[in-house]
Amino acid sequence: MKKVNNTAGLKLFLSVVLLIAAAGCKKEGIKEDSTAKEKAPTAVSSGDHLPSWNDTKVKQDIIAYVKDVTNTESPNFIPVKDRIATFDNDGTLWAEQPFYFQLFFALDQVKALAPKHPEWKSKQPFKAVLENNMGELMKQGKAGLMQIVAVSHAGMSTDEFEASVGKWISTAKHPTKKKLYRELIYQPMLELVKYLQDNQFKVFIVSGGGIDFMRAWAEDVYGIPKDQIVGSTLQAKYDYNNGKPVITKLPALDFNDDKEGKPVAIEKYIGKKPVFSAGNSDGDLQMLQWAASNKYKNFELYVHHTDSIREWAYDRKSPVGTLDKGLDEGKAKNWAFADMKKDWKVIFPGN
């Protein structure tokens, strides 16, 4: 299969291609047992900063790092203004299997709008989406995907798009986990974000996902302000609109915030290197490398998906969230790895 041209835009395009490719073949490198239940968390003391983490080395190292760099007597002390932390979103703060959740949003939007467009029943690429015919959707190529993005992500004001995402995130459920997508967030990572914030770290999301898509719900779910969310962007235009200004989203990529794009986005939108950075895939490798080059003592963390019972187990062979080069480099450089199966008492909130 040919690689998707970066100009195609957003993780959404990659997701669609991956969905199509996987629809007719067995997925490799991903293991899941959806019948298993979460284990109940064990009791922890009220002073535990990361109660959903087992008391393993990675938890101890995180706490030791934070205590060290926030101690004014330590030679590794980091001033508050330089305590920047960056977190990937898909696969790091919430789940990403079998495909990025923004893809499901796009396809659901097409289906939700279909009653207003009876012509879609016989018009591609919409006919393929409505019939769940991924093989036919693949045949529509970039032009077809652009039409899906135009309908689900563009051609509307930013307020209208935020409202559509907000409605979806509050009602849509994952096809196999049968939970709301917003419930498939990682409790241990929520605790880590809060722990860093409590110690005066400024926490940013830096993700390949759409910036407007994340800003519609992530502040409420993660407690990370909208202006601290960085992601891929579509082009947009301003219209004075007879005294009622609007910004309208356009079906064209402005910036792809993935891989090498992440350090560029950090420099562009944040202006400081992170001292703490967390990801889960090769798409985050450059961001972690950027953090590792900081003059201050730094911490690099990979979330490693190893739990096929409570979540999914995947790394090198997964078409989504591939962790291959990052796995090797992270091990070689002694970066921290949060092993879901070993290091986390629970994965999702409420379990």
Disulfide bonds with the S-S distance in Angstrom:
none
